Amino acid sequence: MGRTDWIKTSWSATWEMSSCSLATAGGVMALEPKPLQSSADTFLPSDIRVPGVFTTTARRIFPWGLGAPSRRTAGAAADATRLPEKTPTHKPRRETSAPGLLSNAHIVFQFRSTEHLMPTNLVVRSDISAPEDIWDARGILPPSPYLPEIEDPTRFRHCWYLIGPDCFRLEKNQEMGPLLPGMVRIRMLYNGHCESDRNVARGGKHPGQKKMLKNILLGHEPVGEVVAVGPGVEIELGTIVAIEPGLSCGECKRCKMGNYHTCRKVRYLATPDEKLPNLRPDVKEEENFWTEGSYATTMDWPAAQCHVIENGSNPMLAALAESVAACRQARYNMYQQTPQFHSEEDSVLIIGAGQVAIGIMLQLLRKWPNLRIILMARKESDRKFTEELGGGRVSTAALPNSEWMDTKGMRAAIEKSVREHGKGGLPTGLAQRYDELFAAEAANSELLKNLQASFESTAKSHPSIAAVFETTGQSHVMRAVTQARVVRSRGSYGWVSCLYEVSYNEADLRRDDANTFRLRRSANQFPKALRDIHGHEPYYRKIVGRVVRFADIPYLYNQESSHEIGHRIGDGPKVIIKY
């Protein structure tokens, strides 16, 4: 077999092996089957760095830390790893025991000795792969792709394009066009993962759009290093910047009033628009719409919208700037629409426990340390986390743990089926589908009733709720909280999610002379957010939960892996992508 060297790699995982062998040109080397406990100092034989067949019955296989998988196969391994005719979309069956999961499978990897920080506890199936460079997050994902190092980030980049609902296409070494005047070219370092990206990916388009576009680059909370500048730009190379994602015209009355976030011509990073021309002139005519986003290793952006990060600031935490700025804006909007607000006497209700909810909670506590905050969430773990984060200043209450059924979509599908069937009678199974629809409508009615009862109980325990922040973006929650009339006289309700369908009774607000406010990104908050983060890094670090590699972006959109992928550094809801 020859000499076996050992190399050190940084990772964290636990294997449960029953057998392990490495096939090389000199024969097959058996590795002792033993569990490798979670450690940052795991050693592996350097022989594995070359492509080879790695056969194991490990319950979990970890390409992260070991290196990236290769799709090149040889001999019998080619048959074992061959793609199926169609990528399956069913959920993978959870294995309950270690033996037998991969007992007869050949796994082909190309291992590298570079250090990685990405542990995971996912089950990766060796017998399932994806078409070349296509990653459908609705099915079973293969191991992470191998991304070659980019020699010249000023000319080339890797990109993850959204090409359909939860379906991504990986483009390696894409050549970038010329750098335009006033622009800077930025090599990405970190990017905040936002739920709005998930909403766009779920439908394959932005919720406000009528048609699906061809290629969308998601990601709109980036931090990176300036590697090139266009004519007229004086930013030094190597400067670390956080990108404000909105581009307004700067000439209309709204912009001149300082409300540039409401500009009629504004366009946002990772928010495609069929009507506006693309920022990049090298895009083909048939794809001439806004496609730029930060799911790319390098991107161009106007220098005026790039905010320099102070020396000594943590660039990873700077990726929180966009969401922190939005939460600061939400706090400001609430105060403007809530007359006679007294932080010593009033309380505030937050519905939801996601990153926006937690961010708003922290902003309220930063501004008014004595303010009483009630946070309502479905999961007990979320409620416990917010209580600990609030340090005794936040109380929580439970929301009904039930899902709202899409009865509107169910009814539309039934009616479409009847129309398409024509005069030849009724579709098969029509009665059963109507029974399912009626059952779903009854379940929704019960959920709405339970939600309203929960809100009424909370209002009874806290009689002076001045404002409500609804962060879940669900119309039925808005309806229930307004019907419960939880706010005091002249209180306010805030809708701070990307809501595209709203249903509530205006009379419920009129009876309390209540106001409503909304969140349209932020205006003039970005520099303040960066200074706030720099001055209180331990405070904001609590928001971050996991760090995920750029190569693993599709896993964030897979139902099985979205809450497991990455390196956990805290208990917060925020996910940061590391490039």
C-alpha positions in Angstrom: 0.0 0.0 0.0 2.9 2.3 0.5 3.4 5.0 3.2 0.3 6.5 4.7 0.6 10.1 6.0 -1.9 11.8 8.2 -3.2 15.2 7.8 -5.1 17.5 10.1 -8.5 19.0 9.1 -10.9 21.1 11.1 -14.4 19.7 11.4 -16.8 18.3 13.9 -18.8 15.1 13.4 -19.6 11.7 14.7 -19.3 8.6 12.6 -20.9 5.3 13.5 -19.1 2.7 11.2 -19.4 -1.0 10.8 -16.9 -1.2 8.0 -14.7 1.1 6.0 -12.3 0.5 3.1 -10.3 2.6 0.7 -9.7 1.3 -2.8 -6.5 2.6 -4.4 -4.3 1.5 -7.3 -2.3 -0.7 -4.9 -5.3 -2.6 -3.5 -7.9 -2.1 -0.8 -6.9 -0.8 2.6 -9.3 -1.6 5.5 -9.8 1.2 8.0 -10.6 0.2 11.6 -14.3 0.6 12.2 -14.6 2.9 15.3 -16.6 5.9 16.2 -14.9 9.3 15.8 -16.3 11.6 18.4 -17.1 15.2 17.8 -13.7 17.0 17.7 -12.0 19.9 16.1 -8.9 17.8 15.6 -9.8 14.8 13.6 -7.1 13.0 11.6 -7.6 11.3 8.3 -5.1 9.4 6.1 -3.7 11.7 3.3 -4.1 8.8 0.8 -7.8 9.7 0.7 -7.0 13.0 -0.9 -6.9 11.3 -4.3 -10.1 10.2 -6.0 -11.0 6.7 -4.8 -13.9 4.4 -3.9 -14.9 4.8 -0.3 -17.3 2.1 0.9 -18.9 2.3 4.3 -22.0 1.6 6.3 -21.7 4.8 8.2 -25.0 6.1 9.4 -23.9 9.6 8.4 -21.4 10.7 5.8 -19.8 14.1 6.0 -18.2 15.6 2.9 -17.8 18.8 4.8 -14.4 18.9 6.4 -13.3 15.9 4.4 -13.5 17.6 1.1 -15.8 18.0 -1.8 -17.3 15.0 -3.7 -16.3 14.1 -7.2 -18.7 12.7 -9.7 -16.0 10.9 -11.5 -16.5 7.1 -11.1 -14.6 4.0 -12.2 -15.6 0.4 -12.8 -18.4 -0.9 -10.6 -18.6 2.5 -8.8 -20.0 4.0 -12.0 -23.1 1.8 -11.9 -23.6 2.4 -8.2 -23.6 6.2 -8.5 -25.4 6.5 -11.8 -28.2 9.1 -11.9 -31.8 7.9 -12.0 -33.9 9.0 -15.0 -35.7 11.5 -12.9 -34.6 13.2 -9.7 -37.0 11.9 -7.0 -39.1 14.5 -5.1 -40.2 12.4 -2.2 -38.8 12.9 1.2 -36.0 10.6 2.3 -36.9 7.9 4.8 -35.3 8.4 8.1 -33.0 5.6 9.1 -33.3 4.3 12.6 -30.1 2.2 12.8 -26.6 2.4 11.5 -26.1 -0.9 9.7 -27.4 -1.3 6.2 -27.9 2.3 5.2 -25.0 2.3 2.7 -23.8 -1.3 3.0 -23.7 -1.9 -0.7 -23.1 1.6 -2.0 -19.9 3.0 -3.5 -19.2 6.6 -2.7 -16.7 8.5 -4.8 -15.1 11.5 -3.3 -12.3 13.8 -4.2 -10.8 14.7 -0.9 -8.9 17.8 -0.1 -6.7 18.7 2.8 -7.9 22.3 3.2 -9.6 23.3 6.4 -13.4 23.6 6.6 -15.6 24.8 9.5 -18.8 23.2 8.3 -19.9 20.3 10.4 -23.4 18.8 9.8 -25.5 15.9 11.0 -27.3 15.3 7.7 -27.8 11.9 6.1 -26.3 12.1 2.6 -27.5 9.3 0.2 -24.8 8.0 -2.1 -27.3 6.4 -4.5 -29.0 9.8 -5.3 -27.4 12.6 -7.2 -28.5 15.5 -9.2 -28.1 16.4 -12.9 -24.9 18.2 -13.6 -25.0 21.5 -11.8 -28.8 21.3 -11.0 -29.8 21.1 -7.4 -33.5 20.6 -6.7 -34.1 21.3 -3.0 -37.5 19.7 -3.1 -36.0 16.2 -3.4 -33.0 14.4 -1.9 -29.8 16.5 -2.3 -26.5 15.0 -3.2 -23.3 15.9 -1.3 -22.0 19.5 -1.7 -20.4 20.4 -5.0 -16.7 21.0 -5.4 -16.0 24.6 -6.1 -12.6 25.3 -7.6 -10.7 28.2 -6.2 -11.1 31.4 -8.3 -7.7 32.7 -9.3 -8.9 36.2 -10.3 -12.1 37.3 -8.4 -12.0 40.6 -10.4 -13.0 38.6 -13.6 -14.6 35.4 -12.5 -17.2 34.2 -10.0 -19.3 31.2 -8.9 -23.1 31.7 -8.8 -26.2 29.9 -7.5 -29.1 30.8 -9.8 -32.7 30.1 -8.9 -34.2 28.6 -12.0 -37.5 27.3 -10.6 -39.3 26.6 -7.3 -36.6 25.6 -4.8 -34.4 24.6 -7.8 -30.9 26.0 -8.2 -28.3 25.9 -11.0 -24.6 26.2 -10.1 -22.5 28.2 -12.6 -18.8 28.0 -12.0 -16.2 30.5 -13.2 -18.7 32.9 -14.8 -16.8 35.7 -16.5 -18.0 39.1 -15.4 -18.5 42.1 -17.7 -16.8 45.4 -17.6 -17.0 47.5 -14.4 -19.2 50.5 -14.9 -18.5 54.1 -13.7 -19.4 54.6 -10.1 -19.4 50.9 -9.4 -17.2 48.7 -7.2 -16.5 45.0 -7.6 -16.9 43.1 -4.3 -15.6 39.7 -3.3 -18.2 38.3 -0.9 -17.2 37.3 2.6 -20.5 36.9 4.4 -24.2 37.1 3.6 -27.2 37.1 5.9 -29.9 34.5 5.0 -33.3 36.1 5.0 -36.8 34.4 5.0 -37.8 36.6 2.1 -35.2 34.6 0.0 -37.0 31.5 1.0 -40.3 33.0 0.0 -39.0 33.8 -3.5 -37.4 30.4 -3.9 -40.6 28.6 -2.9 -42.5 30.1 -5.8 -39.5 30.5 -8.2 -40.4 34.2 -8.4 -41.0 37.2 -6.2 -44.5 37.0 -4.7 -45.4 40.4 -6.3 -44.5 39.2 -9.8 -46.9 37.7 -12.4 -44.5 35.4 -14.2 -41.5 33.2 -13.4 -38.2 34.5 -14.6 -35.3 32.5 -16.0 -32.5 33.2 -13.6 -32.6 34.9 -10.2 -29.6 35.5 -7.9 -31.0 35.6 -4.4 -29.2 37.1 -1.4 -29.4 40.7 -0.3 -27.5 41.1 3.0 -23.9 40.9 1.8 -20.6 42.0 3.3 -17.4 41.8 1.2 -14.0 43.1 0.2 -13.5 45.7 -2.6 -11.3 44.1 -5.3 -11.8 46.5 -8.1 -13.3 50.0 -8.6 -14.9 51.7 -11.6 -14.2 55.1 -13.0 -14.9 57.9 -10.5 -14.7 55.7 -7.4 -12.1 56.5 -4.7 -12.7 53.6 -2.3 -9.4 51.8 -1.6 -8.9 48.2 -2.6 -9.2 45.8 0.3 -11.8 47.9 2.1 -14.5 45.8 3.8 -18.0 47.1 3.0 -21.6 46.3 3.9 -24.1 46.7 1.0 -27.3 48.6 1.3 -29.5 46.7 -1.1 -31.9 49.4 -2.4 -31.2 51.6 -5.4 -33.4 54.7 -5.9 -33.4 57.3 -8.5 -32.2 60.1 -6.2 -34.1 62.7 -8.2 -37.8 62.4 -7.4 -39.6 64.2 -4.6 -39.6 61.2 -2.3 -35.9 60.7 -2.6 -35.2 64.4 -1.9 -37.4 64.2 1.2 -35.2 61.4 2.5 -37.8 58.7 1.9 -35.7 57.0 -0.8 -37.0 53.6 0.2 -40.4 54.5 -1.2 -39.0 55.8 -4.6 -41.3 54.6 -7.4 -38.2 53.6 -9.4 -36.4 51.8 -6.5 -35.0 48.4 -7.2 -33.6 46.0 -4.7 -30.9 43.4 -4.7 -32.3 39.9 -5.4 -35.8 41.4 -6.2 -36.2 40.9 -10.0 -38.3 43.4 -12.0 -39.4 42.7 -15.5 -39.8 46.4 -16.4 -36.5 47.8 -15.4 -33.2 47.3 -17.3 -30.5 45.2 -15.8 -27.6 46.8 -14.0 -25.2 44.9 -16.2 -25.1 45.7 -19.9 -23.6 42.3 -20.8 -26.8 40.4 -20.0 -28.5 38.9 -23.0 -31.5 40.8 -24.5 -34.0 38.0 -23.7 -32.8 38.1 -20.0 -32.7 41.8 -19.6 -34.2 42.1 -16.2 -32.9 42.6 -12.7 -31.0 39.4 -11.7 -28.2 40.6 -9.5 -28.0 39.2 -6.0 -25.3 38.1 -3.5 -25.5 34.3 -4.1 -22.3 34.9 -6.1 -18.7 34.9 -4.9 -18.2 38.4 -6.5 -20.7 41.1 -7.4 -20.9 44.7 -8.6 -22.7 47.4 -6.8 -22.8 51.3 -6.7 -20.1 52.7 -4.5 -22.6 55.1 -3.0 -24.6 52.2 -1.5 -21.5 50.5 0.0 -20.9 51.4 3.7 -17.4 51.0 5.0 -17.1 48.9 8.1 -15.1 50.4 10.9 -11.7 48.9 11.7 -12.0 46.2 14.3 -15.6 45.3 13.4 -16.6 41.7 12.9 -17.5 41.4 9.2 -19.7 38.4 10.0 -21.9 40.4 12.3 -21.9 43.3 9.8 -24.0 41.0 7.6 -26.8 41.7 10.2 -26.8 45.4 9.1 -29.7 45.1 6.6 -32.0 43.3 9.1 -30.9 45.5 12.0 -31.6 48.6 9.9 -35.1 47.3 9.0 -35.8 46.5 12.7 -34.7 50.0 13.7 -37.1 51.4 11.0 -39.9 49.2 12.4 -39.3 50.6 15.9 -39.3 54.2 14.5 -42.6 53.6 12.5 -44.3 52.2 15.6 -43.3 55.2 17.7 -44.6 57.6 15.0 -48.0 55.8 14.8 -48.6 55.3 18.6 -49.7 58.5 20.3 -49.1 58.9 24.0 -46.6 56.1 24.1 -45.0 55.7 27.5 -42.4 53.0 27.9 -42.8 52.9 31.7 -46.5 52.1 31.5 -47.2 50.5 28.1 -46.3 47.1 26.8 -45.6 45.8 23.3 -46.8 42.5 21.8 -44.6 40.7 19.2 -46.1 37.8 17.2 -43.5 35.3 16.0 -40.0 34.3 17.0 -38.0 34.5 13.8 -35.0 36.8 13.1 -37.2 39.9 12.5 -39.2 39.3 15.7 -36.0 38.8 17.7 -34.4 41.9 16.0 -37.3 44.1 16.8 -37.3 42.8 20.4 -33.7 43.7 20.8 -34.2 47.2 19.3 -37.1 47.9 21.7 -35.0 46.8 24.7 -32.0 48.9 23.5 -34.2 52.0 23.2 -36.5 51.5 26.2 -34.8 49.2 28.8 -37.9 49.3 31.1 -40.5 48.5 28.4 -42.5 45.3 29.0 -42.5 43.0 26.0 -44.8 40.0 25.3 -43.7 37.6 22.6 -46.1 34.9 21.3 -44.7 31.9 19.4 -45.7 28.3 18.7 -42.5 26.5 19.7 -41.6 26.1 23.3 -37.9 26.3 22.4 -38.4 29.7 20.8 -40.2 31.0 23.8 -37.5 29.8 26.1 -34.8 31.4 24.0 -36.5 34.8 23.9 -37.1 34.7 27.7 -33.4 34.1 28.3 -32.3 36.7 25.7 -34.6 39.3 27.3 -33.1 38.8 30.7 -36.3 38.9 32.6 -37.8 41.8 30.6 -39.6 39.6 28.1 -42.6 37.3 28.9 -43.9 34.8 26.4 -47.2 33.1 25.6 -48.1 30.1 23.4 -49.8 30.3 20.0 -51.8 27.3 18.7 -49.5 24.9 17.0 -51.5 24.2 13.9 -51.0 25.0 10.2 -53.3 27.1 8.1 -54.6 25.2 5.2 -54.7 26.7 1.7 -58.4 26.2 1.1 -58.4 28.9 -1.6 -55.9 26.9 -3.6 -57.8 23.6 -3.0 -61.1 25.1 -4.2 -59.4 26.6 -7.3 -57.9 23.3 -8.2 -61.2 21.5 -7.9 -63.0 24.1 -10.1 -60.2 23.9 -12.6 -60.5 20.1 -12.7 -64.3 20.4 -13.3 -63.9 22.9 -16.1 -61.2 20.7 -17.8 -63.4 17.6 -17.6 -66.1 19.3 -19.7 -69.4 17.8 -20.5 -68.2 14.2 -20.1 -69.4 14.0 -16.5 -67.7 14.8 -13.2 -64.0 14.1 -12.4 -63.2 10.9 -10.5 -62.9 11.4 -6.8 -64.6 14.8 -6.8 -66.7 14.0 -3.7 -63.5 13.0 -1.7 -61.8 16.2 -2.8 -64.8 18.3 -1.6 -64.7 16.4 1.7 -61.1 17.3 2.1 -61.8 20.9 1.3 -64.7 21.1 3.8 -62.5 19.5 6.5 -59.7 22.0 5.8 -62.1 24.9 6.1 -63.4 23.6 9.4 -59.9 23.2 10.7 -59.1 26.8 9.6 -62.2 28.1 11.4 -61.2 26.3 14.6 -57.6 27.6 14.3 -58.9 31.2 13.9 -61.1 30.8 16.9 -58.2 29.4 19.0 -55.9 32.2 17.9 -58.4 34.9 18.8 -58.8 33.2 22.2 -55.0 33.2 22.8 -54.8 36.9 21.9 -57.7 37.8 24.1 -56.1 36.0 27.0 -52.8 37.8 26.5 -54.6 41.2 26.3 -56.4 40.4 29.6 -53.1 39.7 31.3 -51.5 42.8 29.8 -54.2 45.5 29.7 -52.0 48.3 28.3 -50.6 46.9 25.0 -49.7 50.0 23.0 -48.5 48.3 19.8 -48.4 44.9 18.0 -45.7 43.7 15.7 -47.0 40.9 13.5 -43.9 39.3 12.0 -45.2 35.9 10.7 -46.7 37.4 7.5 -49.8 35.3 7.8 -53.1 36.9 7.0 -55.2 34.8 9.4 -53.0 35.8 12.3 -53.6 39.5 11.4 -57.3 38.8 11.3 -57.3 37.1 14.7 -55.3 39.7 16.5 -57.4 42.6 15.2 -60.6 40.7 16.1 -59.3 40.2 19.6 -58.8 44.0 19.9 -55.6 43.6 22.0 -54.3 47.2 21.8 -55.3 50.0 24.1 -57.1 53.1 22.9 -55.1 54.7 20.1 -52.7 51.9 19.9 -51.2 50.5 16.7 -50.8 47.3 14.7 -47.6 46.8 12.7 -47.4 44.5 9.6 -43.7 44.0 9.2 -43.6 41.1 6.8 -43.9 41.0 3.0 -47.6 40.7 2.9 -49.4 40.4 -0.4 -52.9 39.4 0.7 -54.4 41.1 3.8 -57.8 40.4 5.3 -59.1 42.0 8.5 -62.1 44.0 9.6 -61.4 47.7 9.6 -64.2 48.2 12.1 -62.2 46.4 14.7 -59.5 49.0 14.4 -61.9 51.9 14.3 -63.5 51.0 17.6 -60.2 51.5 19.4 -59.1 54.4 17.2 -56.1 52.3 16.3 -53.5 53.0 13.7 -51.5 50.7 11.5 -47.9 50.9 10.3 -45.8 48.9 7.9 -42.2 48.2 7.1 -40.8 49.2 3.7 -37.1 48.3 4.2 -35.3 51.2 5.9 -34.2 54.8 5.2 -31.1 56.4 6.6 -30.7 53.6 9.1 -27.8 51.6 7.6 -24.9 53.7 9.0 -26.6 53.8 12.4 -27.1 50.0 12.3 -23.4 49.4 11.5 -22.3 51.7 14.4 -24.8 50.0 16.7 -23.5 46.5 15.8 -19.8 47.6 16.2 -20.5 49.1 19.6 -22.5 46.1 20.9 -21.1 43.0 19.2 -21.7 40.6 22.1 -25.3 41.8 22.1 -25.9 41.2 18.4 -24.0 38.0 18.3 -26.8 36.4 20.3 -29.0 36.7 17.1 -26.8 34.4 15.1 -27.4 30.7 15.2 -25.6 29.0 12.4 -22.9 29.6 9.7 -23.3 27.8 6.4 -20.9 27.5 3.5 -21.6 29.1 0.2 -21.4 25.7 -1.5 -24.2 24.4 0.7 -26.8 27.1 -0.1 -29.3 24.6 -1.7 -29.5 22.8 1.7 -31.0 25.9 3.2 -34.1 25.4 1.0 -34.4 21.6 1.6 -37.1 20.7 4.1 -35.0 17.9 5.7 -31.8 19.9 6.0 -32.7 23.6 6.3 -32.6 23.5 10.2 -29.5 21.2 10.4 -27.0 22.3 7.9 -24.0 24.4 9.0 -21.9 25.1 12.0 -23.9 26.1 15.1 -22.3 29.0 17.0 -25.3 30.1 19.0 -29.0 29.7 19.7 -30.3 32.6 17.6 -32.5 32.3 14.5 -30.2 34.1 12.1 -28.2 32.1 9.5 -25.0 33.6 8.0 -23.6 32.3 4.7 -19.7 32.2 4.6 -18.0 32.4 1.3 
